[in-house]
Amino acid sequence: ATIFVYQVNGETRVRTSPQLLGAGPGSIEWTVVNLASDTPVDVDITWQNDSPWGGRAPIKIKGGNYRRSLVGPRDGRYKYNVTVNGFTEDPEIEIPGN
């Protein structure tokens, strides 16, 4: 998934593409693209309920990207929040059953 960070009228916005990520075998990777500036931004991914890996531990991305193994997560559809500089959106990830 790609997390785009951009500005509208001087305010930071964030958009994740695709909004519904169908995860396949192997791993999932979130990549941050900062269109607002050359400065790396911190991105927080939090789970509205449990994550596919169990628990609600957040994922913190410090610029660049983050990769997570899809070995062992529970199947299902999960809504998560992507937050950058106080602005949040809520895409989803779907992990199909075997």
C-alpha positions as CSV (number, residue, x, y, z in Angstrom):
1,A,0.0,0.0,0.0
2,T,1.2,3.5,-0.7
3,I,0.6,6.3,1.9
4,F,0.6,9.7,0.2
5,V,1.2,12.8,2.4
6,Y,0.2,16.1,0.8
7,Q,-1.0,19.6,1.7
8,V,-4.2,21.4,1.0
9,N,-4.4,25.1,2.0
10,G,-1.3,24.6,4.2
11,E,-2.8,21.6,6.1
12,T,-1.3,18.1,6.0
13,R,-3.5,15.4,4.5
14,V,-3.0,11.7,4.0
15,R,-4.4,9.2,1.5
16,T,-3.7,5.5,1.4
17,S,-4.0,3.6,-1.9
18,P,-5.7,1.3,-2.3
19,Q,-8.3,2.0,0.3
20,L,-9.0,-1.8,0.5
21,L,-5.8,-3.7,0.3
22,G,-6.2,-7.4,-0.7
23,A,-3.1,-9.0,0.9
24,G,-1.6,-12.1,-0.8
25,P,1.0,-14.5,0.3
26,G,4.4,-13.3,1.6
27,S,4.3,-9.9,3.2
28,I,2.6,-6.5,3.1
29,E,4.5,-3.3,2.7
30,W,3.4,0.3,3.4
31,T,5.4,2.9,1.5
32,V,5.3,6.6,2.5
33,V,5.4,9.2,-0.4
34,N,5.7,12.7,1.0
35,L,4.5,15.2,-1.6
36,A,4.3,18.1,0.9
37,S,8.1,18.5,1.6
38,D,11.5,16.8,1.5
39,T,11.3,16.2,5.2
40,P,10.6,12.7,6.3
41,V,7.3,12.3,8.2
42,D,6.3,10.0,11.0
43,V,3.3,7.8,10.2
44,D,1.3,5.8,12.7
45,I,-0.9,2.9,11.8
46,T,-3.3,1.8,14.5
47,W,-6.0,-0.8,14.5
48,Q,-9.6,0.0,15.2
49,N,-9.9,-3.5,16.7
50,D,-7.4,-6.3,16.9
51,S,-4.8,-6.4,14.1
52,P,-4.4,-9.5,11.8
53,W,-1.4,-10.4,13.9
54,G,-3.4,-10.2,17.2
55,G,-3.4,-7.3,19.7
56,R,-3.5,-3.6,18.9
57,A,0.2,-2.7,18.9
58,P,0.7,0.3,16.5
59,I,3.0,0.3,13.6
60,K,5.3,3.3,13.4
61,I,6.9,4.3,10.1
62,K,9.7,6.8,10.3
63,G,9.9,8.0,6.7
64,G,10.4,5.4,4.0
65,N,8.6,2.1,4.3
66,Y,7.6,-0.8,6.6
67,R,7.2,-4.5,5.7
68,R,5.3,-7.1,7.7
69,S,5.2,-10.8,7.2
70,L,1.9,-12.4,6.3
71,V,3.0,-15.7,7.8
72,G,0.6,-16.5,10.7
73,P,-1.9,-13.6,10.7
74,R,-5.6,-14.3,11.0
75,D,-7.8,-14.1,7.9
76,G,-10.5,-11.5,7.7
77,R,-11.1,-7.8,7.0
78,Y,-9.5,-5.2,9.2
79,K,-10.0,-1.5,9.4
80,Y,-7.0,0.6,10.5
81,N,-6.1,4.2,10.9
82,V,-3.3,6.0,9.2
83,T,-2.2,9.2,11.0
84,V,0.2,11.9,9.9
85,N,0.6,15.2,11.7
86,G,-2.8,14.9,13.4
87,F,-4.8,14.0,10.2
88,T,-6.2,10.5,10.1
89,E,-7.9,8.3,7.5
90,D,-9.2,4.7,7.8
91,P,-8.4,2.2,5.0
92,E,-8.9,-1.5,5.3
93,I,-6.8,-4.7,4.7
94,E,-8.3,-8.0,3.7
95,I,-6.4,-11.2,4.4
96,P,-8.0,-14.2,2.6
97,G,-8.4,-17.6,4.2
98,N,-6.3,-20.5,2.9
